[in-house]
Amino acid sequence: MDPRLADDLHSLPDVLDAAGKFAGAALAGLDGRAAAVPPGAVVPAPLPDGGVGARGALDEFSRRWESGFAASAGPRYLGFVTGGATPASLAGDWLTAAYDQNPASGMDSSAQDLERETVGWLAELFGLGPEFSGAFVTGATMSTVTGLAIAREWVGEQAGVTVSADGAAALGPVTVLSGSPHSSILKALSFLGMGRSSLRKVPVLPGREAVDVAKLAEALEALDGPAIVVANAGTVNTVDFDDLRAIAALKERHEFWLHVDAAFGGFAALAPEHAALAAGLELADSVVVDLHKWLNVPYDSAVQFTRRRDLQLRVFSNNAAYLGEIGETPDFLHLTPENSRRLRALPAWFSLVAYGRAGHREIVERCVALARDLGARIDGSARWQLLAPVRLNVVCFTPAGDVTQDRIDALVRAIAEDGTTFLTPTVYDGRPALRAAFSNWRTTTADVDRIFAVLERLAAG
Ligand SMILES: *Cc1c(COP(=O)(O)O)cnc(C)c1O
């Protein structure tokens, strides 16, 4: 054994203790760390030949990289839709690495059953019944890839073609309809060989990002064969929701697979006041939920739910003599794009056990209340204008008056350089804008005070 490796083995508790202390200090200093660190030029170091051991690596990381890491786990990082990591989920994540289970198969460990238990709890949380099965994937994008792959298998089934056996070409073009699809839908369509041009945008309701269901019905009517409808439960700009029940009702007259992107909007289901937004989620054929956003578990974590596990199995089964028979309860390696994978369920399991339904509901409710608070302050300021009502946890706004893209880009840079908060740009309804997304468990009203003060100062020029 390499002497440094042997040394680390003998002092493993000290190594972990040092990393734990280091992490603890970093998290204790989160409030003082900049929400965004504008990247500096980093000169890549040569590949180490003889190593420096784990504690040496920790020193090296501290010296060369740590100061460039942003407080994206902190309370004022409002860019994209970014969750933090609850204390319990962080502990669960560490143990995921410590036990290093591979829950691809159930031949040697109960880790798969922990994943099944967690998926079951999550289904319950989102109001999905026992007809749904689920599996952990890395993020909403892979959840969509998985869901749309199953959808395509279903379209094949309607046409008497087995896509998983004969390939996408045997099926020919598939039509995908959506009102305000997330960019990851196009990426998934490209990746799956259906092509980005298979997506047809359906008009949205006036002043909204939600699809016009009557227009969707017309688009379905005009098609010859079955289609895939991608509905949105929470758009990134204004957190608008398609009317899932009305869309599902169109199945009485039209044949389509209903894929719902509920990456973060699905969390509306946790709070009685907001649950109506996501009503009808249980009518979907496949559902995307991200956990590294609003569940506040570390990256990378999302779930894909479907009611057609049989088709999922056709797409993803990975038969080999050494893996045994696929039984009544298929191993996860037959259900997801990966074969070997980490026990991604463990951080979520920890957080659900630690804080329960009530604890996670409180995070959702608080984030919505804080978004509304910032929205009201923006609305009351002469320097800003709100571009859409705050429906859930995102505030979409822009400076008062005519605003150019350059102005927004300059503001985004100025906000990042200030470091109190971090916001990402967007274009909403043709207007360059900013968005502030609340999804971190740590955020409080005091943070909104600081964020709004910075916005006012920077808008004043
Ligand atoms: C974030 C997001 C995605 C993509 O999620 P990743 O976790 O980055 O793969 C897809 N859809 C919606 C609505 C999102 O908010």
PDBQT file of the ligand as one rigid body, heavy atoms in Angstrom, charges set to zero:
ROOT
HETATM    1  C1  LIG A 501     -34.332  23.195 -12.517  1.00  0.00    +0.000 C 
HETATM    2  C2  LIG A 501     -35.372  22.747 -13.447  1.00  0.00    +0.000 A 
HETATM    3  C3  LIG A 501     -35.138  21.724 -14.374  1.00  0.00    +0.000 A 
HETATM    4  C4  LIG A 501     -33.763  21.098 -14.547  1.00  0.00    +0.000 C 
HETATM    5  O1  LIG A 501     -33.286  20.619 -13.352  1.00  0.00    +0.000 OA
HETATM    6  P1  LIG A 501     -31.822  20.061 -13.106  1.00  0.00    +0.000 P 
HETATM    7  O2  LIG A 501     -31.923  19.578 -11.710  1.00  0.00    +0.000 OA
HETATM    8  O3  LIG A 501     -30.904  21.210 -13.286  1.00  0.00    +0.000 OA
HETATM    9  O4  LIG A 501     -31.563  18.965 -14.079  1.00  0.00    +0.000 OA
HETATM   10  C5  LIG A 501     -36.187  21.310 -15.153  1.00  0.00    +0.000 A 
HETATM   11  N1  LIG A 501     -37.392  21.878 -15.053  1.00  0.00    +0.000 NA
HETATM   12  C6  LIG A 501     -37.665  22.875 -14.205  1.00  0.00    +0.000 A 
HETATM   13  C7  LIG A 501     -39.026  23.478 -14.147  1.00  0.00    +0.000 C 
HETATM   14  C8  LIG A 501     -36.655  23.339 -13.370  1.00  0.00    +0.000 A 
HETATM   15  O5  LIG A 501     -36.900  24.335 -12.505  1.00  0.00    +0.000 OA
ENDROOT
TORSDOF 0
